[in-house]
Amino acid sequence: MQVIAPAKINLSLTVLGRRSDGFHEIETFIAPISLCDEIKIERRSGKQKIAFRCDDPSVPKGEDNIVVRAANAFFEETKITSGVSIALKKTIPHGAGLGGGSSDAASTLVALNELFETNLPREALAKMAEMIGSDVPIFIFQSAGIRWGVQRAGRTGEPDQIARTIIGVVTEA
């Protein structure tokens, strides 16, 4: 099975305040864009439950990889004991703030749900996704949406200095 994992852009982002734990409370409106990673997932047998590979050497390997964590969460939640082979072809730049890793994780959950015919509703996948990363649940629904909650600090500065960022999308006429 092959699936795509779209990047996202923040059409608006409001930093509501910094928390004492180094996270920020945010509100953002995000939308998927046409830039996508490709994920190929196949059932496999053998002792290794998840065989993961990626064409981008800068992407974390093993349990440090968000796709592997998503697959582990899926297998733990569904109690499925079969294994998978996951091949990730990166097009979304790693660490670019476009949600590539979060989208990859969400697309992995959706694909595994289909591959193993578990028929979990999107809401159940989104709940599972919450434990993987703060942006992962919104990618489960594969549409634009508003997100609020906690975001790990990515910039320095006081909230009033970085309180609002607007990204305009320009298309040719």
LOKE-232802 format. One record per atom (N, C-alpha, C): residue in one letter; atom name; x, y, z; chain. Coordinates in pm, whole numbers, plus 32768, in hexadecimal, padded with zeros to 4 digits. Each point is the difference from the previous one (the first is absolute). Last residue first. Layout:
REM residues N
r A a CA east X north Y up Z c A
...
This chain:
REM residues 173
r A a N east 7F3B north 8D6D up 7B7D c A
r A a CA east 7F7E north 800F up 7FBD c A
r A a C east 8003 north 7FC7 up 7F74 c A
r E a N east 811D north 7F66 up 81C9 c A
r E a CA east 8007 north 804D up 7F84 c A
r E a C east 7F78 north 8005 up 7FC0 c A
r T a N east 8046 north 7FE3 up 8219 c A
r T a CA east 7FFE north 7FAA up 7F8A c A
r T a C east 8006 north 8059 up 7F85 c A
r V a N east 806D north 800E up 8238 c A
r V a CA east 7FF0 north 8049 up 7F83 c A
r V a C east 8001 north 7F9A up 7F8E c A
r V a N east 7FBA north 802B up 8239 c A
r V a CA east 8013 north 7FA3 up 7F91 c A
r V a C east 7FE1 north 804C up 7F81 c A
r G a N east 80A5 north 8094 up 8210 c A
r G a CA east 7FA9 north 8014 up 7F8C c A
r G a C east 8022 north 7F9A up 7F96 c A
r I a N east 8032 north 8021 up 822C c A
r I a CA east 8043 north 7FD4 up 7F87 c A
r I a C east 7F9B north 8010 up 7F8E c A
r I a N east 8054 north 80CA up 8210 c A
r I a CA east 7FA3 north 7FE6 up 7F94 c A
r I a C east 8051 north 7FDA up 7F85 c A
r T a N east 8038 north 802A up 8238 c A
r T a CA east 8042 north 7FEE up 7F80 c A
r T a C east 7F95 north 7FE0 up 7F9B c A
r R a N east 8035 north 80C7 up 821D c A
r R a CA east 7FAF north 7FE0 up 7F8C c A
r R a C east 8057 north 7FF7 up 7F84 c A
r A a N east 80BE north 8034 up 81C2 c A
r A a CA east 7F75 north 7FDD up 801B c A
r A a C east 7FB0 north 7FDC up 7F84 c A
r I a N east 81DF north 8076 up 809A c A
r I a CA east 7FE3 north 7F9F up 7F96 c A
r I a C east 7F6C north 7FD8 up 8002 c A
r Q a N east 80AF north 8145 up 8131 c A
r Q a CA east 8057 north 8018 up 7F8D c A
r Q a C east 7FE0 north 7FA3 up 7F8C c A
r D a N east 7F24 north 7FDE up 81A9 c A
r D a CA east 7FD1 north 8078 up 7FBB c A
r D a C east 8058 north 8022 up 7F88 c A
r P a N east 806F north 7E88 up 811B c A
r P a CA east 7F89 north 7FEB up 7FAF c A
r P a C east 7FD1 north 807E up 7FB6 c A
r E a N east 8206 north 7FD3 up 806D c A
r E a CA east 7F88 north 8007 up 8051 c A
r E a C east 7F86 north 7FF1 up 7FA7 c A
r G a N east 81DE north 7F1E up 7F88 c A
r G a CA east 7FBB north 8081 up 7FFF c A
r G a C east 7F86 north 7FF9 up 8058 c A
r T a N east 810C north 7E7D up 7EC9 c A
r T a CA east 8014 north 8048 up 807C c A
r T a C east 7FB8 north 8085 up 7FF5 c A
r R a N east 7F78 north 7E1D up 7F13 c A
r R a CA east 8048 north 807E up 7FF0 c A
r R a C east 8018 north 803C up 808A c A
r G a N east 7F1F north 7E6D up 7FD6 c A
r G a CA east 8056 north 7FF0 up 7F8D c A
r G a C east 8052 north 807D up 7FE7 c A
r A a N east 7ECA north 7EE4 up 8192 c A
r A a CA east 803F north 807D up 7FD8 c A
r A a C east 8060 north 7FE8 up 7F8D c A
r R a N east 7E55 north 7EC7 up 8045 c A
r R a CA east 8088 north 800D up 8037 c A
r R a C east 803D north 8080 up 7FCA c A
r Q a N east 7DF0 north 7FC8 up 803F c A
r Q a CA east 8068 north 7FF2 up 7F9A c A
r Q a C east 8087 north 8013 up 8044 c A
r V a N east 7DC6 north 7FAA up 8078 c A
r V a CA east 808A north 8012 up 802A c A
r V a C east 805E north 7FE9 up 7F8B c A
r G a N east 7DFE north 809D up 7FB6 c A
r G a CA east 803A north 7FAD up 8068 c A
r G a C east 8090 north 8022 up 8016 c A
r W a N east 7E84 north 800B up 7E52 c A
r W a CA east 802C north 8050 up 8071 c A
r W a C east 8035 north 7FA1 up 8069 c A
r R a N east 7F51 north 8026 up 7DD2 c A
r R a CA east 8040 north 7FB4 up 806A c A
r R a C east 8024 north 8060 up 8070 c A
r I a N east 7EBE north 7FCE up 7E1D c A
r I a CA east 8033 north 8055 up 806B c A
r I a C east 8038 north 7FA5 up 806C c A
r G a N east 7FD9 north 7F8B up 7DDC c A
r G a CA east 7FBF north 8002 up 8082 c A
r G a C east 8042 north 805F up 8060 c A
r A a N east 7FE8 north 7EE7 up 7DE9 c A
r A a CA east 8022 north 8078 up 804B c A
r A a C east 7FB9 north 7FFD up 8087 c A
r S a N east 805D north 7E25 up 7F37 c A
r S a CA east 7FBC north 8078 up 7FD1 c A
r S a C east 8031 north 8077 up 8051 c A
r Q a N east 8048 north 7E12 up 804D c A
r Q a CA east 802E north 8024 up 7F7B c A
r Q a C east 7FB1 north 8073 up 7FC3 c A
r F a N east 7FFB north 7EFA up 81B9 c A
r F a CA east 7F88 north 8025 up 7FB6 c A
r F a C east 8020 north 8032 up 7F73 c A
r I a N east 8159 north 7F86 up 8135 c A
r I a CA east 7FAA north 7F8A up 7FF2 c A
r I a C east 7F89 north 801F up 7FA7 c A
r F a N east 813D north 814D up 8096 c A
r F a CA east 801C north 7FC0 up 7F7F c A
r F a C east 7FAE north 7F82 up 7FE9 c A
r I a N east 7FEF north 80F4 up 819C c A
r I a CA east 7FBE north 804D up 7F96 c A
r I a C east 8018 north 7FC3 up 7F77 c A
r P a N east 80D3 north 7F40 up 818E c A
r P a CA east 7F6F north 7FE9 up 7FF1 c A
r P a C east 7FBF north 804D up 7F8D c A
r V a N east 81E3 north 8036 up 8071 c A
r V a CA east 7FD9 north 7F86 up 7FB9 c A
r V a C east 7F68 north 7FF3 up 7FF2 c A
r D a N east 8118 north 8159 up 80EE c A
r D a CA east 7FC5 north 801F up 7F7D c A
r D a C east 7FC6 north 7F85 up 7FBA c A
r S a N east 80DA north 7FE1 up 81B3 c A
r S a CA east 7F94 north 8063 up 800C c A
r S a C east 7FBF north 8023 up 7F7B c A
r G a N east 80D6 north 7E13 up 8070 c A
r G a CA east 8030 north 8088 up 7FED c A
r G a C east 7F8C north 8062 up 7FF8 c A
r I a N east 7FE6 north 7E2B up 8095 c A
r I a CA east 8077 north 7FFC up 7FA9 c A
r I a C east 803B north 808B up 7FEE c A
r M a N east 7E63 north 7F95 up 80EB c A
r M a CA east 8071 north 7FCF up 804F c A
r M a C east 8083 north 8002 up 7FB2 c A
r E a N east 7E5E north 8078 up 7F35 c A
r E a CA east 8021 north 8062 up 8069 c A
r E a C east 807A north 7FD7 up 8050 c A
r A a N east 7F2F north 7EE0 up 7EB6 c A
r A a CA east 8063 north 805F up 7FCB c A
r A a C east 802B north 8067 up 8068 c A
r M a N east 7E9E north 7ECA up 8055 c A
r M a CA east 807F north 7FB9 up 7FFF c A
r M a C east 8071 north 8061 up 7FD9 c A
r K a N east 7E53 north 80A6 up 7FDB c A
r K a CA east 801F north 7FED up 808E c A
r K a C east 8087 north 7FB9 up 8010 c A
r A a N east 7F54 north 8029 up 7E4F c A
r A a CA east 802D north 8083 up 8032 c A
r A a C east 8024 north 7FF8 up 8094 c A
r L a N east 7F41 north 7E86 up 7F35 c A
r L a CA east 808A north 8013 up 7FCF c A
r L a C east 8038 north 8085 up 8032 c A
r A a N east 7E41 north 7FA9 up 805D c A
r A a CA east 8054 north 7FA5 up 804F c A
r A a C east 8092 north 800B up 7FD6 c A
r E a N east 7EC4 north 80F4 up 7F08 c A
r E a CA east 8009 north 8038 up 8087 c A
r E a C east 8058 north 7FA9 up 805A c A
r R a N east 7F8F north 7F70 up 7E48 c A
r R a CA east 8068 north 8067 up 8000 c A
r R a C east 8013 north 803C up 808C c A
r P a N east 7F45 north 7E0E up 7FEE c A
r P a CA east 7FD5 north 8083 up 7FCD c A
r P a C east 8072 north 8065 up 800B c A
r L a N east 804F north 7DED up 7FB4 c A
r L a CA east 7FF5 north 8062 up 806C c A
r L a C east 7FD0 north 8084 up 7FC4 c A
r N a N east 8054 north 7E38 up 7F2A c A
r N a CA east 7F89 north 8055 up 7FF8 c A
r N a C east 7FEF north 805E up 8077 c A
r T a N east 814A north 7E94 up 7F65 c A
r T a CA east 7FD0 north 800F up 8089 c A
r T a C east 7F86 north 805A up 8009 c A
r E a N east 813D north 7F39 up 7E8D c A
r E a CA east 7F6D north 8000 up 8001 c A
r E a C east 7FC6 north 8007 up 808E c A
r F a N east 81D5 north 8018 up 7F4D c A
r F a CA east 7FD8 north 7F94 up 805A c A
r F a C east 7F68 north 7FF9 up 8015 c A
r L a N east 80BB north 814C up 7EDC c A
r L a CA east 8049 north 7F86 up 7FDF c A
r L a C east 7FD1 north 7F89 up 8054 c A
r E a N east 7F58 north 81BA up 805C c A
r E a CA east 7FCA north 7FC6 up 7F85 c A
r E a C east 8040 north 7F79 up 7FE0 c A
r N a N east 80A0 north 80EC up 8171 c A
r N a CA east 7F72 north 7FE8 up 8019 c A
r N a C east 7FC0 north 7FBE up 7F87 c A
r L a N east 81B7 north 809D up 7FD8 c A
r L a CA east 7FFB north 7F83 up 804D c A
r L a C east 7F6F north 7FD9 up 801F c A
r A a N east 8045 north 819E up 7F2A c A
r A a CA east 8022 north 7F91 up 7FA7 c A
r A a C east 7FF9 north 7F7A up 8049 c A
r V a N east 7FC1 north 818E up 80F9 c A
r V a CA east 7F90 north 7FEE up 7FA4 c A
r V a C east 8019 north 7F87 up 7FA5 c A
r L a N east 815F north 8082 up 8121 c A
r L a CA east 7F8D north 7FCC up 804D c A
r L a C east 7F8A north 7FE1 up 7FA4 c A
r T a N east 8174 north 80D1 up 7F3C c A
r T a CA east 8021 north 7F77 up 8026 c A
r T a C east 7F8D north 7FC2 up 804E c A
r S a N east 7FE6 north 81C5 up 7F95 c A
r S a CA east 7FE8 north 7FAE up 7F88 c A
r S a C east 8020 north 7F6D up 801B c A
r A a N east 8064 north 8135 up 8154 c A
r A a CA east 7F6F north 7FF5 up 7FED c A
r A a C east 7FDF north 7FA7 up 7F89 c A
r A a N east 81C7 north 8064 up 804E c A
r A a CA east 7FCA north 7FAC up 806C c A
r A a C east 7F6A north 7FEA up 7FEE c A
r D a N east 80D8 north 8127 up 7ED6 c A
r D a CA east 802E north 7F76 up 7FE9 c A
r D a C east 7FC5 north 7FA2 up 8069 c A
r S a N east 7FB6 north 81CA up 8039 c A
r S a CA east 7FAF north 7FCC up 7F93 c A
r S a C east 8026 north 7F70 up 7FE0 c A
r S a N east 8105 north 80E1 up 8139 c A
r S a CA east 7F79 north 7FEB up 8037 c A
r S a C east 7FA3 north 7FC6 up 7F96 c A
r G a N east 81B3 north 807B up 7F79 c A
r G a CA east 8003 north 7F8D up 805B c A
r G a C east 7F76 north 7FE1 up 8038 c A
r G a N east 8028 north 8183 up 7EEB c A
r G a CA east 801D north 7F83 up 7FB9 c A
r G a C east 7FFE north 7F86 up 8059 c A
r G a N east 7FA7 north 81FA up 803A c A
r G a CA east 7FB3 north 7F91 up 8038 c A
r G a C east 801B north 7F7B up 7FBE c A
r L a N east 80D2 north 81C0 up 7FC4 c A
r L a CA east 7F91 north 7FE4 up 7FA6 c A
r L a C east 7FAE north 7F86 up 802C c A
r G a N east 81AE north 80CF up 80AB c A
r G a CA east 7F86 north 803B up 8037 c A
r G a C east 7F86 north 7FEB up 7FA9 c A
r A a N east 81D4 north 7F54 up 7FC9 c A
r A a CA east 7FE0 north 8080 up 7FBF c A
r A a C east 7F82 north 8043 up 8036 c A
r G a N east 80FA north 7E3F up 8053 c A
r G a CA east 8017 north 8070 up 805B c A
r G a C east 7FDC north 8088 up 7FC8 c A
r H a N east 8043 north 7E96 up 7E96 c A
r H a CA east 8000 north 7FDB up 808E c A
r H a C east 801D north 807D up 8054 c A
r P a N east 7F19 north 800B up 7E0E c A
r P a CA east 8080 north 800F up 8048 c A
r P a C east 7FF1 north 7FE2 up 8096 c A
r I a N east 7EDB north 7F1E up 7E7B c A
r I a CA east 7FF2 north 806F up 805E c A
r I a C east 8083 north 800E up 804C c A
r T a N east 7FE1 north 7E9A up 7EEF c A
r T a CA east 8001 north 8073 up 7FA6 c A
r T a C east 7FF4 north 807F up 8054 c A
r K a N east 807A north 7DCD up 8055 c A
r K a CA east 7FED north 808A up 802D c A
r K a C east 8008 north 8062 up 7F8B c A
r K a N east 7F7D north 7DE8 up 805B c A
r K a CA east 8047 north 8052 up 7F9D c A
r K a C east 7FE1 north 8092 up 8020 c A
r L a N east 7FE5 north 7E0A up 8110 c A
r L a CA east 7FDB north 808E up 7FFA c A
r L a C east 8058 north 8047 up 7F9A c A
r A a N east 7F4E north 7DF2 up 8096 c A
r A a CA east 8065 north 804B up 7FB5 c A
r A a C east 7FCD north 808F up 7FEE c A
r I a N east 7F99 north 7E27 up 813C c A
r I a CA east 7FD9 north 8089 up 7FDF c A
r I a C east 8075 north 8044 up 7FBB c A
r S a N east 7F28 north 7DFD up 809E c A
r S a CA east 8074 north 8043 up 7FC6 c A
r S a C east 7FD0 north 808A up 7FD5 c A
r V a N east 7F32 north 7E99 up 8189 c A
r V a CA east 7FF7 north 8051 up 7F86 c A
r V a C east 808A north 802F up 7FD5 c A
r G a N east 7EE9 north 7E61 up 814B c A
r G a CA east 8065 north 8067 up 7FEB c A
r G a C east 7FE8 north 804B up 7F7E c A
r S a N east 7EA9 north 7EF3 up 817F c A
r S a CA east 8045 north 7FF8 up 7F7F c A
r S a C east 8067 north 8071 up 7FF5 c A
r T a N east 7EBA north 7FBC up 816A c A
r T a CA east 8089 north 7FCE up 8014 c A
r T a C east 804F north 7FF2 up 7F7E c A
r I a N east 7E4E north 812F up 80F3 c A
r I a CA east 8029 north 7FB5 up 7F89 c A
r I a C east 8092 north 7FD8 up 8011 c A
r K a N east 7ED9 north 8116 up 8128 c A
r K a CA east 802E north 7F7B up 8028 c A
r K a C east 8023 north 7FA6 up 7F88 c A
r T a N east 7F70 north 81E5 up 8028 c A
r T a CA east 7FAC north 7F9C up 7FBD c A
r T a C east 8023 north 7F70 up 8026 c A
r E a N east 80F3 north 817C up 80B7 c A
r E a CA east 7F71 north 801D up 8013 c A
r E a C east 7FA8 north 7F8F up 7FC7 c A
r E a N east 81D7 north 7FEE up 7FC0 c A
r E a CA east 7FE1 north 7FF3 up 808F c A
r E a C east 7F6A north 8011 up 8018 c A
r F a N east 80A6 north 8044 up 7E4C c A
r F a CA east 8005 north 7F72 up 8024 c A
r F a C east 7FDE north 7FEA up 8093 c A
r F a N east 8019 north 81C1 up 7F66 c A
r F a CA east 7F93 north 7FB8 up 7FBD c A
r F a C east 7FFC north 7F6E up 802B c A
r A a N east 8166 north 8108 up 8094 c A
r A a CA east 7F84 north 8026 up 8044 c A
r A a C east 7F89 north 7FB6 up 7FC5 c A
r N a N east 81A3 north 7FCB up 7F2C c A
r N a CA east 7FFE north 7FBD up 8083 c A
r N a C east 7F7F north 801E up 804B c A
r A a N east 8047 north 80E5 up 7E6E c A
r A a CA east 7FE4 north 7F73 up 7FE6 c A
r A a C east 7FFB north 7FB1 up 8084 c A
r A a N east 807C north 81C3 up 801C c A
r A a CA east 7F73 north 7FF4 up 7FD7 c A
r A a C east 7FDB north 7F6F up 7FE8 c A
r R a N east 81C3 north 8064 up 805C c A
r R a CA east 7FAE north 8011 up 8079 c A
r R a C east 7F6B north 7FF3 up 7FE0 c A
r V a N east 8128 north 7FFB up 7E98 c A
r V a CA east 800F north 7F84 up 804E c A
r V a C east 7FAD north 8009 up 807F c A
r V a N east 8018 north 8181 up 7F00 c A
r V a CA east 7FB5 north 7F9B up 7FB6 c A
r V a C east 8004 north 7F7A up 804A c A
r I a N east 8104 north 8169 up 80A4 c A
r I a CA east 7F71 north 8013 up 801D c A
r I a C east 7FA9 north 7F9C up 7FB5 c A
r N a N east 8206 north 7FB2 up 80AC c A
r N a CA east 7FB6 north 802F up 7F8C c A
r N a C east 7F6B north 8003 up 801E c A
r D a N east 8157 north 7F57 up 8128 c A
r D a CA east 8001 north 8092 up 7FFF c A
r D a C east 7FAF north 803A up 7F8D c A
r E a N east 8053 north 7E27 up 8040 c A
r E a CA east 7F98 north 8032 up 805A c A
r E a C east 7FFD north 8098 up 8009 c A
r G a N east 8105 north 7F5D up 7E5B c A
r G a CA east 7FD1 north 7FAE up 806E c A
r G a C east 7F92 north 8042 up 8052 c A
r K a N east 8122 north 815A up 7EF0 c A
r K a CA east 7FEB north 7F71 up 7FE7 c A
r K a C east 7FC3 north 7FBE up 807C c A
r P a N east 800C north 821B up 7F1C c A
r P a CA east 8022 north 7FA3 up 806C c A
r P a C east 7FDA north 7F70 up 7FDD c A
r V a N east 8085 north 8168 up 7E86 c A
r V a CA east 7F88 north 7FD7 up 8049 c A
r V a C east 8028 north 7F9C up 806C c A
r S a N east 8130 north 80AE up 7EB5 c A
r S a CA east 7FF0 north 8059 up 8074 c A
r S a C east 7F86 north 7FDC up 8055 c A
r P a N east 8081 north 7F22 up 7E58 c A
r P a CA east 8050 north 7FD7 up 8074 c A
r P a C east 7FF3 north 805A up 807A c A
r D a N east 7EA7 north 7F78 up 7E68 c A
r D a CA east 8042 north 8079 up 8034 c A
r D a C east 804E north 7FDA up 807E c A
r D a N east 7EEB north 7EC7 up 7F11 c A
r D a CA east 8065 north 802C up 7FA0 c A
r D a C east 804D north 807C up 802F c A
r C a N east 7F1A north 7E67 up 8130 c A
r C a CA east 7FE2 north 8083 up 7FC8 c A
r C a C east 8072 north 802A up 7FA5 c A
r R a N east 7F0D north 7E37 up 812A c A
r R a CA east 8070 north 803E up 7FB8 c A
r R a C east 7FCF north 8083 up 7FC2 c A
r F a N east 7F6B north 7E4A up 8175 c A
r F a CA east 7FF0 north 8088 up 7FCE c A
r F a C east 807D north 802B up 7FB3 c A
r A a N east 7EDB north 7E49 up 80E8 c A
r A a CA east 807B north 801A up 7FB6 c A
r A a C east 7FED north 8087 up 7FBB c A
r I a N east 7F0C north 7EEA up 81AB c A
r I a CA east 7FFD north 8073 up 7FA6 c A
r I a C east 808A north 8011 up 7FC2 c A
r K a N east 7FAF north 7E7D up 810A c A
r K a CA east 7F77 north 802D up 7FEB c A
r K a C east 7FF6 north 8071 up 7F9B c A
r Q a N east 8163 north 7E60 up 8032 c A
r Q a CA east 7FFE north 8091 up 800C c A
r Q a C east 7F75 north 8032 up 7FDD c A
r K a N east 8058 north 7E30 up 7FDD c A
r K a CA east 800C north 802B up 808C c A
r K a C east 7FF7 north 8097 up 8010 c A
r G a N east 7F03 north 7F08 up 7E62 c A
r G a CA east 8085 north 7FFF up 803A c A
r G a C east 7FFF north 8038 up 808C c A
r S a N east 7EC9 north 8060 up 7E2B c A
r S a CA east 800C north 7F9E up 806D c A
r S a C east 808F north 8006 up 8033 c A
r R a N east 7EAA north 817E up 7F03 c A
r R a CA east 8074 north 7FA9 up 7FFB c A
r R a C east 7FFD north 7F9F up 8074 c A
r R a N east 7EDB north 81A0 up 7EC8 c A
r R a CA east 8003 north 7F9B up 806A c A
r R a C east 807F north 7FAD up 7FF0 c A
r E a N east 7FF8 north 81FB up 7F4C c A
r E a CA east 7FDC north 7F77 up 7FDB c A
r E a C east 8003 north 7FA8 up 807C c A
r I a N east 8017 north 822A up 7F3C c A
r I a CA east 7FF1 north 7FA7 up 8073 c A
r I a C east 7FD2 north 7F77 up 7FCD c A
r K a N east 80D4 north 8206 up 7F5F c A
r K a CA east 7FD9 north 7F7C up 7FD0 c A
r K a C east 8001 north 7FA2 up 8078 c A
r I a N east 7FED north 8234 up 7F9B c A
r I a CA east 8017 north 7F93 up 805E c A
r I a C east 7FCC north 7F7F up 7FC2 c A
r E a N east 8098 north 8228 up 7F81 c A
r E a CA east 7FC0 north 7F84 up 7FD7 c A
r E a C east 8027 north 7F91 up 8062 c A
r D a N east 7FC7 north 8241 up 800F c A
r D a CA east 8058 north 7F8E up 800D c A
r D a C east 7FB2 north 7F86 up 7FCF c A
r C a N east 7F96 north 820B up 7F5F c A
r C a CA east 7FE1 north 7F86 up 804B c A
r C a C east 8079 north 7FA4 up 800A c A
r L a N east 7F0E north 8203 up 7F5D c A
r L a CA east 8082 north 7FC2 up 801C c A
r L a C east 7FE9 north 7F88 up 805C c A
r S a N east 7E98 north 812A up 7F88 c A
r S a CA east 801A north 7F92 up 7FA2 c A
r S a C east 8089 north 7FBE up 8013 c A
r I a N east 7EE7 north 80DC up 81A0 c A
r I a CA east 802A north 8032 up 7F7E c A
r I a C east 802A north 7F88 up 7FAA c A
r P a N east 7EB2 north 8079 up 81D8 c A
r P a CA east 805F north 7FAB up 7FB7 c A
r P a C east 8023 north 8040 up 7F79 c A
r A a N east 7F7C north 811C up 81C0 c A
r A a CA east 7FC5 north 7FC5 up 7F87 c A
r A a C east 8069 north 7FA8 up 7FBD c A
r I a N east 7F76 north 811C up 81FC c A
r I a CA east 805D north 7FC1 up 7FA4 c A
r I a C east 7FB5 north 7FC3 up 7F8B c A
r F a N east 7FE6 north 816D up 81B9 c A
r F a CA east 7FAE north 7FCB up 7F94 c A
r F a C east 8060 north 7FC8 up 7F99 c A
r T a N east 802F north 8064 up 8233 c A
r T a CA east 802E north 800A up 7F76 c A
r T a C east 7F98 north 7FC8 up 7FA1 c A
r E a N east 80A2 north 808C up 8222 c A
r E a CA east 7F8A north 7FEB up 7FAD c A
r E a C east 802D north 8015 up 7F71 c A
r I a N east 8107 north 7F8A up 81FF c A
r I a CA east 7FF0 north 803D up 7F7D c A
r I a C east 7F73 north 7FEA up 7FCA c A
r E a N east 8174 north 7FEC up 81C7 c A
r E a CA east 7F75 north 7FEA up 7FDB c A
r E a C east 7FEE north 8049 up 7F7C c A
r H a N east 81E2 north 7F41 up 80A9 c A
r H a CA east 7FAA north 8072 up 7FE8 c A
r H a C east 7F71 north 7FCF up 7FE8 c A
r F a N east 81CA north 7F33 up 8123 c A
r F a CA east 7FA2 north 7FF5 up 7F91 c A
r F a C east 7FB4 north 8083 up 7FF1 c A
r G a N east 8138 north 7F9E up 8165 c A
r G a CA east 8047 north 8018 up 7F83 c A
r G a C east 7FAA north 7FF1 up 7F84 c A
r D a N east 7F77 north 7FE7 up 81DE c A
r D a CA east 8047 north 7F86 up 7FD6 c A
r D a C east 8049 north 8010 up 7F7A c A
r S a N east 7EE4 north 8154 up 80D5 c A
r S a CA east 8078 north 7FED up 8052 c A
r S a C east 8051 north 7F85 up 7FD6 c A
r R a N east 7ED3 north 810D up 7E98 c A
r R a CA east 7FE8 north 7FB7 up 807B c A
r R a C east 8084 north 7FEC up 804A c A
r R a N east 7F43 north 8185 up 7E8F c A
r R a CA east 8064 north 7F9A up 8020 c A
r R a C east 7FDF north 7FC1 up 8086 c A
r G a N east 7EA6 north 80E4 up 7E81 c A
r G a CA east 8050 north 8017 up 8077 c A
r G a C east 805F north 7F8E up 8017 c A
r L a N east 7EE6 north 804B up 7E77 c A
r L a CA east 7FAB north 8036 up 806A c A
r L a C east 804E north 801C up 8080 c A
r V a N east 805A north 7FEF up 7DDB c A
r V a CA east 803C north 7FCB up 807A c A
r V a C east 7FB9 north 8043 up 8073 c A
r T a N east 7F62 north 7FA7 up 7DF5 c A
r T a CA east 8001 north 8059 up 8072 c A
r T a C east 8040 north 7FB7 up 8075 c A
r L a N east 7FC6 north 7FDF up 7DC5 c A
r L a CA east 8038 north 7FC5 up 8079 c A
r L a C east 8002 north 8069 up 806D c A
r S a N east 7F3F north 7F75 up 7DE0 c A
r S a CA east 800B north 8061 up 806E c A
r S a C east 8037 north 7FB5 up 8078 c A
r L a N east 8008 north 7F27 up 7E72 c A
r L a CA east 7FC5 north 8078 up 7FC4 c A
r L a C east 7FF9 north 8070 up 8067 c A
r N a N east 8149 north 7E4A up 7FCD c A
r N a CA east 7FAF north 8049 up 8062 c A
r N a C east 7FCD north 807D up 7FBA c A
r I a N east 807C north 7E20 up 7F0B c A
r I a CA east 802E north 8087 up 8020 c A
r I a C east 7FA3 north 803A up 8069 c A
r K a N east 80A6 north 7DF0 up 7F50 c A
r K a CA east 7F9B north 8062 up 8025 c A
r K a C east 8041 north 8089 up 800D c A
r A a N east 804E north 7DF6 up 7EF5 c A
r A a CA east 8032 north 8069 up 8058 c A
r A a C east 7F8D north 805D up 8023 c A
r P a N east 7FA3 north 7DF5 up 7F73 c A
r P a CA east 8012 north 808B up 7FD6 c A
r P a C east 803D north 805A up 806A c A
r A a N east 8009 north 7DEC up 7F6C c A
r A a CA east 7FF7 north 804A up 807E c A
r A a C east 801A north 8093 up 7FDD c A
r I a N east 7F61 north 7E0E up 7EF3 c A
r I a CA east 8049 north 807F up 8005 c A
r I a C east 7FE6 north 8043 up 8086 c A
r V a N east 800D north 7DDB up 7F61 c A
r V a CA east 7FB0 north 8075 up 8026 c A
r V a C east 8057 north 807C up 7FF8 c A
r Q a N east 7FE2 north 7DC6 up 7F6E c A
r Q a CA east 804B north 807C up 7FFD c A
r Q a C east 7FA1 north 8073 up 801F c A
r M a N east 8032 north 7DBF up 8036 c A
r M a CA east 7FAC north 8075 up 8000 c A
r M a C east 805A north 807C up 8000 c A
